[in-house]
Amino acid sequence: MSARSERSGATTGWTGTVVLLLASSTGGVGQHVTSLARGLVAGGASVTVCGPAATQEQFDFAGTGARFEAVPIPANPTPADGRAISALRRVLAEQVDVVHAHGLRAGLVAALARPTAPLVVTWHNAVLAAGLRGRVSRLAERVVARRARVALGASADLVDRAAALGATDARLGPVAAPTLPEPRRGRAAVRAEFGVTPHQKLVLSVGRLHPQKRYDLLVDAAARWRDLDPPPVVVIAGSGPSYLQLAARISTARAPVTLLGHRTDVADLLAGADLAVVTSDWEARQLFAQEALRAGVPLVATAVGGVPDLVGDAAVLVPPDDVDAVDRAVRELLADDERRTDLVRRGAAQAAAWPTEDDTVAAVAAVYAELVPSGPAANRETGPPAGRG
Protein backbone atom coordinates (compact mmCIF):
# COMPACT_ATOMS: atom_id res chain seq x y z
CA MET A 1 0.00 0.00 0.00
CA SER A 2 1.34 3.44 -0.92
CA ALA A 3 1.96 6.25 1.52
CA ARG A 4 -0.68 8.19 -0.40
CA SER A 5 -3.27 5.49 0.29
CA GLU A 6 -2.34 5.40 3.96
CA ARG A 7 -2.81 9.16 4.23
CA SER A 8 -6.19 8.88 2.52
CA GLY A 9 -7.45 6.17 4.85
CA ALA A 10 -6.11 7.87 7.97
CA THR A 11 -8.29 10.93 7.37
CA THR A 12 -11.65 9.26 6.71
CA GLY A 13 -12.71 8.61 10.30
CA TRP A 14 -15.40 6.13 9.20
CA THR A 15 -15.04 2.44 10.01
CA GLY A 16 -18.39 1.01 9.02
CA THR A 17 -19.33 -1.56 6.38
CA VAL A 18 -20.03 -0.40 2.83
CA VAL A 19 -20.97 -2.14 -0.40
CA LEU A 20 -19.64 -0.39 -3.52
CA LEU A 21 -21.60 -1.43 -6.61
CA LEU A 22 -20.76 -0.83 -10.28
CA ALA A 23 -21.86 -2.11 -13.68
CA SER A 24 -19.60 -3.01 -16.60
CA SER A 25 -16.74 -0.51 -16.76
CA THR A 26 -13.41 -0.23 -18.51
CA GLY A 27 -12.51 3.31 -17.49
CA GLY A 28 -13.31 6.14 -15.12
CA VAL A 29 -16.01 4.54 -12.97
CA GLY A 30 -13.88 1.48 -12.28
CA GLN A 31 -10.88 3.63 -11.45
CA HIS A 32 -12.97 5.74 -9.07
CA VAL A 33 -14.35 2.70 -7.26
CA THR A 34 -10.82 1.31 -6.95
CA SER A 35 -9.64 4.57 -5.42
CA LEU A 36 -12.53 4.66 -2.95
CA ALA A 37 -12.06 1.04 -1.96
CA ARG A 38 -8.35 1.55 -1.34
CA GLY A 39 -8.83 4.68 0.74
CA LEU A 40 -11.76 3.38 2.77
CA VAL A 41 -10.02 0.10 3.56
CA ALA A 42 -6.91 1.98 4.64
CA GLY A 43 -9.07 4.03 7.00
CA GLY A 44 -10.49 0.94 8.69
CA ALA A 45 -13.77 0.48 6.81
CA SER A 46 -15.00 -2.93 5.71
CA VAL A 47 -15.53 -2.73 1.95
CA THR A 48 -17.24 -5.15 -0.42
CA VAL A 49 -17.12 -4.30 -4.13
CA CYS A 50 -19.87 -5.84 -6.28
CA GLY A 51 -19.86 -5.84 -10.06
CA PRO A 52 -19.29 -8.00 -13.14
CA ALA A 53 -16.42 -10.46 -12.87
CA ALA A 54 -14.64 -8.63 -15.70
CA THR A 55 -14.33 -5.51 -13.56
CA GLN A 56 -12.42 -7.44 -10.91
CA GLU A 57 -10.12 -8.81 -13.60
CA GLN A 58 -9.36 -5.32 -14.89
CA PHE A 59 -9.27 -3.24 -11.70
CA ASP A 60 -8.31 -5.82 -9.04
CA PHE A 61 -10.54 -4.47 -6.29
CA ALA A 62 -9.45 -7.36 -4.07
CA GLY A 63 -5.92 -6.01 -4.31
CA THR A 64 -7.04 -2.91 -2.40
CA GLY A 65 -7.99 -5.07 0.58
CA ALA A 66 -11.68 -5.07 -0.31
CA ARG A 67 -13.75 -8.20 -0.75
CA PHE A 68 -15.17 -8.75 -4.22
CA GLU A 69 -18.51 -10.41 -5.03
CA ALA A 70 -19.63 -10.94 -8.62
CA VAL A 71 -22.90 -9.19 -9.47
CA PRO A 72 -23.45 -9.35 -13.24
CA ILE A 73 -24.69 -5.89 -14.27
CA PRO A 74 -24.17 -5.37 -18.02
CA ALA A 75 -23.80 -1.92 -19.55
CA ASN A 76 -27.35 -2.01 -20.94
CA PRO A 77 -30.62 -3.27 -19.37
CA THR A 78 -31.47 -6.91 -20.11
CA PRO A 79 -33.88 -9.49 -18.66
CA ALA A 80 -30.85 -10.84 -16.81
CA ASP A 81 -31.00 -7.83 -14.48
CA GLY A 82 -33.14 -10.02 -12.23
CA ARG A 83 -30.08 -12.22 -11.58
CA ALA A 84 -28.07 -9.15 -10.64
CA ILE A 85 -30.73 -8.04 -8.17
CA SER A 86 -30.84 -11.51 -6.61
CA ALA A 87 -27.03 -11.65 -6.37
CA LEU A 88 -26.91 -8.24 -4.71
CA ARG A 89 -29.63 -9.21 -2.22
CA ARG A 90 -27.51 -12.19 -1.14
CA VAL A 91 -24.64 -9.81 -0.36
CA LEU A 92 -26.98 -7.40 1.44
CA ALA A 93 -28.27 -10.22 3.64
CA GLU A 94 -25.13 -9.63 5.71
CA GLN A 95 -24.68 -6.58 7.95
CA VAL A 96 -24.22 -3.50 5.75
CA ASP A 97 -24.19 0.11 6.91
CA VAL A 98 -24.21 1.88 3.53
CA VAL A 99 -24.78 0.84 -0.08
CA HIS A 100 -23.02 3.07 -2.61
CA ALA A 101 -23.87 2.51 -6.28
CA HIS A 102 -21.86 4.08 -9.09
CA GLY A 103 -23.65 4.99 -12.29
CA LEU A 104 -27.26 4.71 -13.40
CA ARG A 105 -27.18 0.97 -14.16
CA ALA A 106 -25.76 0.07 -10.76
CA GLY A 107 -28.05 2.60 -9.11
CA LEU A 108 -31.13 0.98 -10.64
CA VAL A 109 -30.10 -2.53 -9.58
CA ALA A 110 -29.41 -1.26 -6.05
CA ALA A 111 -32.74 0.58 -5.91
CA LEU A 112 -34.69 -2.48 -7.08
CA ALA A 113 -32.88 -4.66 -4.54
CA ARG A 114 -34.39 -2.36 -1.87
CA PRO A 115 -31.57 -2.39 0.67
CA THR A 116 -32.46 -1.59 4.25
CA ALA A 117 -29.18 0.29 4.56
CA PRO A 118 -29.16 3.86 3.18
CA LEU A 119 -28.43 4.08 -0.54
CA VAL A 120 -25.93 6.55 -1.97
CA VAL A 121 -25.71 6.86 -5.76
CA THR A 122 -22.96 8.65 -7.63
CA TRP A 123 -24.18 9.95 -10.99
CA HIS A 124 -21.23 9.66 -13.37
CA ASN A 125 -22.88 10.16 -16.77
CA ALA A 126 -25.76 11.93 -18.47
CA VAL A 127 -28.35 10.05 -20.51
CA LEU A 128 -27.64 10.82 -24.18
CA ALA A 129 -29.48 7.92 -25.85
CA ALA A 130 -32.62 8.57 -27.90
CA GLY A 131 -35.56 6.32 -28.77
CA LEU A 132 -36.69 3.44 -26.59
CA ARG A 133 -33.33 3.08 -24.88
CA GLY A 134 -33.38 6.76 -23.94
CA ARG A 135 -36.92 6.54 -22.56
CA VAL A 136 -36.01 3.50 -20.46
CA SER A 137 -32.89 5.24 -19.16
CA ARG A 138 -34.81 8.37 -18.20
CA LEU A 139 -37.35 6.26 -16.32
CA ALA A 140 -34.45 4.58 -14.52
CA GLU A 141 -33.05 8.01 -13.63
CA ARG A 142 -36.31 8.94 -11.93
CA VAL A 143 -36.42 5.69 -9.93
CA VAL A 144 -32.80 6.06 -8.83
CA ALA A 145 -33.17 9.73 -7.91
CA ARG A 146 -36.18 9.05 -5.69
CA ARG A 147 -34.83 5.93 -3.99
CA ALA A 148 -31.38 7.30 -3.10
CA ARG A 149 -30.84 8.86 0.31
CA VAL A 150 -27.99 10.92 -1.21
CA ALA A 151 -27.30 11.57 -4.90
CA LEU A 152 -23.74 12.65 -5.64
CA GLY A 153 -23.25 14.27 -9.04
CA ALA A 154 -19.79 14.17 -10.61
CA SER A 155 -20.59 17.55 -12.19
CA ALA A 156 -23.00 20.38 -11.42
CA ASP A 157 -25.35 19.54 -14.29
CA LEU A 158 -25.74 16.00 -12.92
CA VAL A 159 -26.60 17.40 -9.48
CA ASP A 160 -29.26 19.60 -11.08
CA ARG A 161 -30.59 16.63 -13.05
CA ALA A 162 -30.91 14.43 -9.97
CA ALA A 163 -32.66 17.19 -8.03
CA ALA A 164 -35.07 17.86 -10.90
CA LEU A 165 -36.00 14.17 -10.95
CA GLY A 166 -36.91 14.08 -7.29
CA ALA A 167 -33.71 13.52 -5.31
CA THR A 168 -34.21 15.02 -1.86
CA ASP A 169 -30.48 15.35 -1.20
CA ALA A 170 -28.41 16.01 -4.32
CA ARG A 171 -24.91 17.40 -4.00
CA LEU A 172 -21.66 17.69 -5.87
CA GLY A 173 -19.28 14.75 -5.54
CA PRO A 174 -16.25 15.45 -7.74
CA VAL A 175 -14.35 12.44 -9.03
CA ALA A 176 -10.59 12.92 -8.87
CA ALA A 177 -8.43 11.40 -11.55
CA PRO A 178 -5.99 8.87 -10.08
CA THR A 179 -2.45 10.20 -10.07
CA LEU A 180 -0.53 8.77 -13.00
CA PRO A 181 2.82 7.11 -12.36
CA GLU A 182 5.98 8.77 -13.56
CA PRO A 183 6.69 8.11 -17.26
CA ARG A 184 8.87 5.07 -17.85
CA ARG A 185 10.14 6.35 -21.19
CA GLY A 186 11.51 9.69 -22.28
CA ARG A 187 9.82 12.02 -24.75
CA ALA A 188 12.10 11.03 -27.62
CA ALA A 189 11.41 7.31 -27.16
CA VAL A 190 7.64 7.81 -27.16
CA ARG A 191 7.73 9.95 -30.28
CA ALA A 192 10.01 7.47 -32.03
CA GLU A 193 7.38 4.75 -31.48
CA PHE A 194 5.00 6.69 -33.72
CA GLY A 195 7.56 7.96 -36.22
CA VAL A 196 7.22 11.60 -35.15
CA THR A 197 10.00 13.67 -36.70
CA PRO A 198 11.71 16.51 -34.78
CA HIS A 199 9.59 19.10 -36.61
CA GLN A 200 6.23 17.33 -36.22
CA LYS A 201 3.68 17.66 -33.46
CA LEU A 202 2.05 14.72 -31.67
CA VAL A 203 -1.67 15.11 -30.91
CA LEU A 204 -3.10 12.70 -28.31
CA SER A 205 -6.54 11.64 -27.16
CA VAL A 206 -7.31 8.91 -24.63
CA GLY A 207 -10.68 7.35 -23.91
CA ARG A 208 -13.16 4.62 -24.67
CA LEU A 209 -13.99 4.26 -28.36
CA HIS A 210 -17.67 5.06 -27.93
CA PRO A 211 -20.04 7.33 -29.88
CA GLN A 212 -20.23 9.74 -26.91
CA LYS A 213 -16.54 10.53 -27.33
CA ARG A 214 -17.11 11.72 -30.91
CA TYR A 215 -13.75 10.59 -32.22
CA ASP A 216 -15.29 10.90 -35.68
CA LEU A 217 -14.85 14.67 -35.27
CA LEU A 218 -11.17 14.25 -34.44
CA VAL A 219 -10.64 11.95 -37.42
CA ASP A 220 -12.39 14.36 -39.80
CA ALA A 221 -10.40 17.33 -38.46
CA ALA A 222 -7.15 15.36 -38.68
CA ALA A 223 -7.84 14.61 -42.35
CA ARG A 224 -7.75 18.36 -42.95
CA TRP A 225 -4.38 18.67 -41.22
CA ARG A 226 -2.69 16.83 -44.06
CA ASP A 227 -2.18 20.28 -45.63
CA LEU A 228 0.04 21.36 -42.74
CA ASP A 229 3.79 21.17 -43.28
CA PRO A 230 4.55 18.83 -41.69
CA PRO A 231 1.17 17.33 -40.73
CA PRO A 232 0.81 16.34 -37.07
CA VAL A 233 0.73 12.73 -35.98
CA VAL A 234 -2.55 11.94 -34.21
CA VAL A 235 -2.95 8.94 -31.90
CA ILE A 236 -6.01 7.74 -29.97
CA ALA A 237 -5.53 5.34 -27.06
CA GLY A 238 -8.51 3.26 -26.02
CA SER A 239 -10.75 0.37 -26.96
CA GLY A 240 -14.48 0.09 -27.40
CA PRO A 241 -17.44 -0.55 -29.70
CA SER A 242 -16.63 2.22 -32.20
CA TYR A 243 -13.27 0.73 -33.26
CA LEU A 244 -14.34 -0.70 -36.62
CA GLN A 245 -16.31 2.38 -37.65
CA LEU A 246 -13.41 4.67 -36.73
CA ALA A 247 -10.87 2.48 -38.51
CA ALA A 248 -12.98 2.61 -41.66
CA ARG A 249 -13.40 6.38 -41.37
CA ILE A 250 -9.65 6.87 -40.94
CA SER A 251 -8.98 4.78 -44.04
CA THR A 252 -11.60 6.53 -46.17
CA ALA A 253 -10.51 10.02 -45.13
CA ARG A 254 -6.80 9.14 -45.32
CA ALA A 255 -6.50 10.82 -41.92
CA PRO A 256 -3.11 10.77 -40.15
CA VAL A 257 -4.63 8.97 -37.15
CA THR A 258 -3.52 5.77 -35.43
CA LEU A 259 -5.81 3.81 -33.11
CA LEU A 260 -3.55 2.41 -30.39
CA GLY A 261 -6.05 0.20 -28.59
CA HIS A 262 -6.00 -0.13 -24.82
CA ARG A 263 -2.80 1.31 -23.32
CA THR A 264 -1.43 1.20 -19.80
CA ASP A 265 1.28 3.81 -20.48
CA VAL A 266 -0.81 7.00 -20.61
CA ALA A 267 1.86 8.83 -18.61
CA ASP A 268 4.40 7.95 -21.32
CA LEU A 269 2.04 9.04 -24.09
CA LEU A 270 1.49 12.39 -22.40
CA ALA A 271 5.24 12.84 -21.99
CA GLY A 272 5.58 12.64 -25.77
CA ALA A 273 2.53 14.72 -26.70
CA ASP A 274 2.39 18.34 -27.82
CA LEU A 275 -1.39 18.69 -27.59
CA ALA A 276 -4.32 16.81 -26.02
CA VAL A 277 -7.81 16.81 -27.54
CA VAL A 278 -11.23 15.87 -26.14
CA THR A 279 -14.16 15.95 -28.60
CA SER A 280 -16.96 14.40 -26.50
CA ASP A 281 -20.65 15.24 -26.68
CA TRP A 282 -20.72 15.21 -22.87
CA GLU A 283 -18.36 14.67 -19.94
CA ALA A 284 -18.49 15.19 -16.19
CA ARG A 285 -14.97 15.53 -14.75
CA GLN A 286 -13.17 14.19 -17.78
CA LEU A 287 -10.29 12.03 -16.55
CA PHE A 288 -8.02 12.49 -19.56
CA ALA A 289 -8.49 16.26 -19.37
CA GLN A 290 -7.29 16.12 -15.77
CA GLU A 291 -4.34 13.94 -16.72
CA ALA A 292 -3.34 16.25 -19.56
CA LEU A 293 -3.34 19.42 -17.46
CA ARG A 294 -1.44 17.71 -14.66
CA ALA A 295 1.14 16.47 -17.17
CA GLY A 296 1.64 19.93 -18.66
CA VAL A 297 0.06 19.18 -22.05
CA PRO A 298 -2.09 21.95 -23.62
CA LEU A 299 -5.71 20.90 -24.08
CA VAL A 300 -8.46 21.50 -26.61
CA ALA A 301 -11.84 20.26 -25.31
CA THR A 302 -15.54 20.58 -26.01
CA ALA A 303 -17.45 22.90 -23.70
CA VAL A 304 -19.89 20.28 -22.42
CA GLY A 305 -21.14 19.03 -19.05
CA GLY A 306 -18.66 19.66 -16.27
CA VAL A 307 -15.67 20.38 -18.53
CA PRO A 308 -15.85 24.23 -18.40
CA ASP A 309 -15.95 24.21 -14.58
CA LEU A 310 -13.16 21.65 -14.50
CA VAL A 311 -10.63 23.41 -16.75
CA GLY A 312 -11.57 27.06 -16.34
CA ASP A 313 -9.34 29.23 -18.56
CA ALA A 314 -6.62 26.56 -18.69
CA ALA A 315 -7.80 24.99 -21.96
CA VAL A 316 -9.19 26.04 -25.32
CA LEU A 317 -12.90 25.20 -25.30
CA VAL A 318 -14.86 24.60 -28.50
CA PRO A 319 -18.56 23.91 -29.15
CA PRO A 320 -19.62 20.24 -29.37
CA ASP A 321 -20.31 18.60 -32.73
CA ASP A 322 -18.29 21.26 -34.59
CA VAL A 323 -15.45 19.88 -36.69
CA ASP A 324 -14.60 23.37 -37.96
CA ALA A 325 -14.05 24.58 -34.40
CA VAL A 326 -11.83 21.58 -33.57
CA ASP A 327 -9.86 22.07 -36.77
CA ARG A 328 -9.35 25.79 -36.16
CA ALA A 329 -8.44 25.47 -32.46
CA VAL A 330 -5.82 22.78 -33.07
CA ARG A 331 -4.30 24.60 -36.03
CA GLU A 332 -3.97 27.80 -34.06
CA LEU A 333 -2.41 26.11 -31.05
CA LEU A 334 0.06 24.05 -33.08
CA ALA A 335 1.28 27.28 -34.68
CA ASP A 336 1.52 29.29 -31.45
CA ASP A 337 4.32 28.21 -29.09
CA GLU A 338 3.65 31.07 -26.67
CA ARG A 339 -0.03 30.20 -26.34
CA ARG A 340 0.77 26.57 -25.64
CA THR A 341 3.29 27.62 -22.99
CA ASP A 342 0.69 29.89 -21.38
CA LEU A 343 -1.83 27.04 -21.28
CA VAL A 344 0.72 24.79 -19.59
CA ARG A 345 1.18 27.42 -16.88
CA ARG A 346 -2.56 27.91 -16.45
CA GLY A 347 -3.11 24.15 -16.43
CA ALA A 348 -0.71 23.64 -13.55
CA ALA A 349 -2.48 26.31 -11.49
CA GLN A 350 -5.93 24.88 -12.29
CA ALA A 351 -4.90 21.32 -11.45
CA ALA A 352 -3.47 22.43 -8.11
CA ALA A 353 -6.97 23.53 -7.06
CA TRP A 354 -8.68 20.23 -7.88
CA PRO A 355 -9.65 17.80 -5.11
CA THR A 356 -7.20 14.93 -4.79
CA GLU A 357 -8.02 11.25 -4.39
CA ASP A 358 -7.48 11.77 -0.65
CA ASP A 359 -10.03 14.60 -0.65
CA THR A 360 -12.54 12.52 -2.61
CA VAL A 361 -12.30 9.54 -0.25
CA ALA A 362 -12.64 11.80 2.79
CA ALA A 363 -15.70 13.53 1.31
CA VAL A 364 -17.43 10.23 0.57
CA ALA A 365 -16.62 8.92 4.05
CA ALA A 366 -18.15 12.09 5.49
CA VAL A 367 -21.40 11.34 3.63
CA TYR A 368 -21.40 7.83 5.08
CA ALA A 369 -20.84 9.27 8.55
CA GLU A 370 -23.88 11.52 8.11
CA LEU A 371 -26.02 8.50 7.27
CA VAL A 372 -24.59 6.32 10.06
CA PRO A 373 -23.54 9.03 12.53
CA SER A 374 -22.92 6.83 15.54
CA GLY A 375 -20.90 4.18 13.77
CA PRO A 376 -21.71 0.62 12.85
CA ALA A 377 -22.30 -0.64 16.41
CA ALA A 378 -25.20 1.76 16.97
CA ASN A 379 -26.54 0.93 13.54
CA ARG A 380 -26.73 -2.77 14.43
CA GLU A 381 -28.66 -1.97 17.60
CA THR A 382 -31.29 0.31 16.08
CA GLY A 383 -31.35 -0.85 12.48
CA PRO A 384 -30.41 1.31 9.52
CA PRO A 385 -32.71 4.00 8.17
CA ALA A 386 -35.10 2.57 5.62
CA GLY A 387 -34.83 3.55 1.98
CA ARG A 388 -37.82 5.34 0.45
CA GLY A 389 -40.13 3.29 -1.76
N, C-alpha and C positions, 0 to 999 in steps of 0.2 A: 504494500500500500504506500502511496506517495505521501510526502509531507503535506502536499496540497490537500489531499483527501482527508488526512488526519485533522488539519485545521478546520476543514469544512464540517466534519462530524462533531468536533469539539464545541462548535458554536451553536448547534441546533437546539440543545436543551430538551429534546423530545425523545422519549424512550418507549413509545408505545408500539403497537403492531399495525402495520399497514400493508395492504395489497395494492400493488401498482399493476394496472392492466393496460395492455396495448394490443392493437390489431397488427396485421402484416405491416412491416416497416423495413425499409432498407437505408433510411437516412436520419433526418433530424429528430423525429419522435423517438426512435430507438436510442439515439445518442443521449437525448435528454433523460430518458428513463434510466439509462445506465448511470448517468451522472448523479441523479437523485438517489438511486439505490446505493451507490458507493458512499455518498455523503451521509445518508441516513444511517446506514449500517455502522459507519465509523463513529457516529454520535451515540450509538447504543440502541437504536431502534431495531425491531424485528421486521424484516422486509421480505415479502413474497412477491415475486414478479410473475404475472400470468400473461401468456400470449402464445401465438403460434410457435411450434417447435423451431421453425426456421429463424425466428428472432433470437432465440437462445444461441443457435449455431453462429449467428453473425455477431451478436453483441456480447455474448458470454456474461449474462447477468449473474450467473452463479459465481463467476470469478470476482465479483464485488463483495462477496460474502452473503448475498441474498439467496433465498431458496427460489427455485424456478418450478412452476407447474404449467404444463401445456394446456392452453385454452385456445382452441382453433378458431380464431376470428379472422376471416379473409378480408381483403381490402373492400370488397363489395358485398352487399346483403345477399344471402342465399338461404334456402330452406334449412341448410345445415346450422344456421344460427342457433337453433334449438339445442344442438349438442354443446355449443359454446356456453349457453346459459346454464345448462345442466352441469358442465364441468366447473364453471365458476361457483355455482351453488355448493358443490362439494368442498371447494376450498373455503368458502365462507361459512361452512358448518363449524369450523374451528373458531376460536376467539380472535376477533378482528376489531380493532379500534376505529380504523378509517379505511375506506376504499377510495382509491384515486385512479380514475380512468383517464387515459390520454387519447384524445381524438374522438370524433363523433361516433365512429364504429364501436370503439371500446366503450364509450359513454352509453350507447344504446344497450349493449349487452349487459352492462352493469346495472342500468336502470331497470331493465326487464327482469334481472335476477332478484331485484328488490332486496338489497342488503339491509339488515337492521342497523349496521354501522353507518355513520354519515358518509354520503357520497360527495366527493370532490371530482370535478371534471375539468381538465385543461383543454381548452379549445385551441387547436393548433392550426386549423385550416378553415377557409371559407368554402361554402358550397358553390361551385361554379357550373355543375352539370345542369343541362336542360332536359326537357322531356320527362318521361316517367321516372328515370333515375333521379332527376333533380327534385321532382315532387316528393318522392319517397325520402330523399335526404332532408328536405325541408321539414317534413313531418317528424323525422327522427330528431332534428334540431329542437323542435318544440317539446318533444317528450323529454329529451335530455336536459334542456334548460329548466323545466319545471320540476324534475325529480332531483336535481343536484342541490345539495345544501350550499355549496360554493361553486361558482363557475369562474375559472381563471382564464382570461383571454391572453394569448401570446402577443396580441397587439390591440390597440385601442378600438379599432373597428370591430374586432371580435367581442370585446367587452360590451360594446353598444348592441351588437347583434343578440347576444345572450340575454341582455336585459330586456330588449324589445320583445323577445319570445317568451318572457315570463320568469326569468331567473330572478329570485328575490335577493340574491347576493352575488353580484357580478363585479369582478375586479381585475385589474391588470396583473398578469403573472409572467413577466418577461422570461424568455428562454435564452440562457447564455450559451454561446457556442463553446464547446470544449476547447481548451487550449491545445493548439497543435504542437507536436514535438518539434524540436529543432530540425532543420533540413539535414538530410544525410549526404546530399550531394551539393556541389557548388553550382553557381549560376551557369557557368560555361558547360558543365557536364549535362545539365538539364536541357539546355538549348541545343547541344550537339545531338541529343536523342531525337530531336524533331527536325534536324537539318537547318536550324536557324542561323543565318550568316551574321557576321558582326554588324551589318547595316540594317538588318531586318528587325521588326518588332514581333514579339510573341503575345498574342491575345488569348486569354484563358477564361473558360467558364467551367463550373463544376456543379453538378446536380443530377437528379434523376431524369432520365430521358422520358418525359411525360408531356402530354399536350399543354398542361398548365405552364410549363417552363418556356414555351414558345421558342424553342431552338430553331424553328423554321425561320423566324425573323433574323436570327444571327447568321444562319446559312445564307439567306438571301442578301443580307447586307455584305457578308464576306465575299460573295460573288462579285459585287461591285468593286471591291478593293483590289481586284486584279489589275486595275489601271494605275495603282500606286507603284512607285518605283523606289525600292522594291516592295512588292505586296507583303503584308504581314502574314505570319503563320498563325492560324487559328486552331486551337485544340479544345475539345469538350470532353471532360472526364465524367463518366457516369454510365449507368446501365438503366434499362427500362423498356417499356412497351413501344416507345416511339423509334427504336433503333432502326428498324428496316425502312420506315418511311423517311427518316432523316438521311440514311445512307443513300437512298435513291435520289433524294433531293440534292444532296451534295454532288452526286455523279452527274445529274442532269444539268445543274447550274454551273458545273465545273468550278465549284467554290473551293478555295484553299483551306478546307476544314478537315481535321482528322478527329474521328470519334475514338477515344482512348479506351472506352469500357470502364469498368470499375477500377479505381486506383486507390491505393492506401498511402500514396506519397504526395498528398495534396500540399504539404509544406514544401516539398521539393519543387513541385510545379509552380507554386507561388514565387519561390526564390528565382525562378527563371523567367517569370512573366513581366511584361511591360505594362499590361493593362488587363483588368478584369471586367467582365460584362455579365449582367443579369438582365434577361429579357422577359421575365415571367408576366403572366396576366394578373397574378396576385401572389403576395408573400406576406408573412407575419414579420418575424425577426429573422430575416434570411441569413442562414448560417454561412454560406459562402461569402456574402457581403461582409459579414463580421470578420471572417478569416482574412479576406483581402485587405481590409483597412488595418487590421492588426499587423499584417505582414508588410505593410508599406507599399501596396500595389494600388495605383489609381483605379477608380471604379466608375463605370457607366452602368446605371440601373434604371429600371422602369419605376415611375412614381406611383406605386400601387400599395394597398394595404398598409402595413406598418413600416414600409421601407423609408418614406420621407422622415418620420420621427426617428428611425434608427440611425440614419446617416447624416441628417442635418445638412449642412453646407459642405460636407466632406466628400461628396461624390457629384457627378454630373447626372441629373435626373432627366429622363425623357418620358413622353407619354407612352402608355401601353399600345400594343398592336400598331406600331408606327415604324416601319422599316426605314423610312426616310430619316426619321429622327435618330435612330440607332446609327445609321450610316454616317450622318453628319457629325454626331457627337464623337464617334470613334476617330473619324478622319481628323477632326480639329485637335483632339487630344494627342494623337500620334505625331502631329506636326508641331506641337507646342511643348517643348521641354520644360519651360518655366511653369506652365499650368499644371503639368503632371507633378512637378516638385512641390507646388503649393498644395495640391490635393493630398500628397503623402503627408505633409505637415498637418493639415487639417484632419486627416484620417487618424493620425496618432492621438491627437487631442480628443477627438470624438470617441475613439475606442477606450480611452482612459476613463471616460465617464460611464461606460456601460456596466451593468451588474456582472459580477464574476460568477463562476459556478458556485463558489462558496456562498455568495449572496443569494443565489437562486435557491440553494438547498435550505438555507436558513429561513428564507421567506416562506417556503412551502411548509417547513416544520412549524413555523409560527401559526400558519393556518390550521394545521392539525391540532396544535395546542389550544387554539380557540374552540375547536369542536370537542376536544377531550381535555378540558382545562385542568382536571385534577389528576391526570395520568391514568394509565391503564388499570391500576388496582381499583380505583373508584369506579371506573367504567364497568368492571366486572361485577361490582356490587349492585349498581343501580340499573345497569343495562344501558346500551347506547341510545342516543336520540333516534327516533324512528324517521326514516325517509318519508317524504310526502308522496302520496299516491297520485 
